[in-house]
Amino acid sequence: MTRRWRTRMPGHALRNAAAAVFALLLYYSVPVGFFFDLNAWPGRVMGVCTFIAGIIGLGWLVWRRVEHFLNAPTSAGGRVDGVLLVVCVVCVVFSLYYFRLQQLQPGQFQGLTTRTDALYYTMVTLGTIGYGDVHAVGQAARIATMVQIVFDLVVLGTLISIATNSVNTRIAAADRAAAARAATGTEVSDDGPDTTR
């Protein structure tokens, strides 16, 4: 079991690191500094292409997560990976929204002028820290921040639920193994199901 853990752990770390790196690459490379009239044909074509690419990409990511979960439903690590992937995607979406909102309606945020400021504000809100150096001033920015806060609470609750479920599963497996040893008087392996992957 220890050998399997050592070979599987880098996969989780690499997937999570790759998700974070690709999210940052996407975030800093998305062109948002131009103004398209959505009624003109270039704006419509770009909007439709972006929408289709986004739907296909998110659909593929969701399918992969569902497929992984169906193959290993007791896998806490797989569920955590799925939540972390969603967090990466949502951080990019909120950051881009905040940055674009400040570009189109200056004055919505105090202290938000660059993409890094928008990413910083999103991460500080996700971490429920709130330093106050960048903050929402306008109504649209406040509404978007409230939506992000609700999402953040759901994500934190999901992560706590996954961790609690994993601990409870391990405790129950250890209790069953101890009861089996006591009932038979023989040595029974107390390796419960591995819920760390």
ChimeraX attribute file (.defattr): number of C-alpha atoms within 10 A of each C-alpha:
attribute: neighborCount
match mode: 1-to-1
recipient: residues
	/A:1	7
	/A:2	7
	/A:3	7
	/A:4	8
	/A:5	12
	/A:6	10
	/A:7	10
	/A:8	12
	/A:9	13
	/A:10	11
	/A:11	12
	/A:12	16
	/A:13	12
	/A:14	11
	/A:15	14
	/A:16	18
	/A:17	13
	/A:18	13
	/A:19	19
	/A:20	19
	/A:21	13
	/A:22	14
	/A:23	20
	/A:24	16
	/A:25	12
	/A:26	13
	/A:27	19
	/A:28	15
	/A:29	9
	/A:30	9
	/A:31	8
	/A:32	13
	/A:33	10
	/A:34	7
	/A:35	8
	/A:36	14
	/A:37	10
	/A:38	12
	/A:39	8
	/A:40	9
	/A:41	11
	/A:42	12
	/A:43	14
	/A:44	14
	/A:45	12
	/A:46	13
	/A:47	14
	/A:48	12
	/A:49	12
	/A:50	12
	/A:51	12
	/A:52	12
	/A:53	12
	/A:54	12
	/A:55	12
	/A:56	12
	/A:57	12
	/A:58	14
	/A:59	12
	/A:60	12
	/A:61	15
	/A:62	15
	/A:63	12
	/A:64	13
	/A:65	18
	/A:66	16
	/A:67	12
	/A:68	15
	/A:69	17
	/A:70	11
	/A:71	10
	/A:72	15
	/A:73	13
	/A:74	19
	/A:75	19
	/A:76	23
	/A:77	20
	/A:78	20
	/A:79	23
	/A:80	19
	/A:81	18
	/A:82	19
	/A:83	18
	/A:84	18
	/A:85	22
	/A:86	17
	/A:87	19
	/A:88	17
	/A:89	20
	/A:90	17
	/A:91	25
	/A:92	23
	/A:93	16
	/A:94	20
	/A:95	22
	/A:96	20
	/A:97	16
	/A:98	26
	/A:99	24
	/A:100	17
	/A:101	17
	/A:102	20
	/A:103	17
	/A:104	11
	/A:105	13
	/A:106	13
	/A:107	15
	/A:108	20
	/A:109	23
	/A:110	15
	/A:111	15
	/A:112	23
	/A:113	15
	/A:114	13
	/A:115	16
	/A:116	14
	/A:117	17
	/A:118	25
	/A:119	23
	/A:120	16
	/A:121	29
	/A:122	25
	/A:123	17
	/A:124	15
	/A:125	19
	/A:126	21
	/A:127	13
	/A:128	12
	/A:129	10
	/A:130	14
	/A:131	10
	/A:132	11
	/A:133	10
	/A:134	18
	/A:135	18
	/A:136	20
	/A:137	12
	/A:138	15
	/A:139	11
	/A:140	15
	/A:141	20
	/A:142	15
	/A:143	12
	/A:144	15
	/A:145	20
	/A:146	13
	/A:147	12
	/A:148	18
	/A:149	17
	/A:150	11
	/A:151	15
	/A:152	18
	/A:153	14
	/A:154	12
	/A:155	17
	/A:156	14
	/A:157	12
	/A:158	15
	/A:159	17
	/A:160	12
	/A:161	13
	/A:162	19
	/A:163	18
	/A:164	13
	/A:165	15
	/A:166	20
	/A:167	15
	/A:168	12
	/A:169	17
	/A:170	19
	/A:171	13
	/A:172	13
	/A:173	17
	/A:174	17
	/A:175	14
	/A:176	15
	/A:177	18
	/A:178	15
	/A:179	13
	/A:180	16
	/A:181	15
	/A:182	12
	/A:183	9
	/A:184	9
	/A:185	9
	/A:186	9
	/A:187	11
	/A:188	14
	/A:189	11
	/A:190	15
	/A:191	11
	/A:192	15
	/A:193	13
	/A:194	16
	/A:195	18
	/A:196	17
	/A:197	17
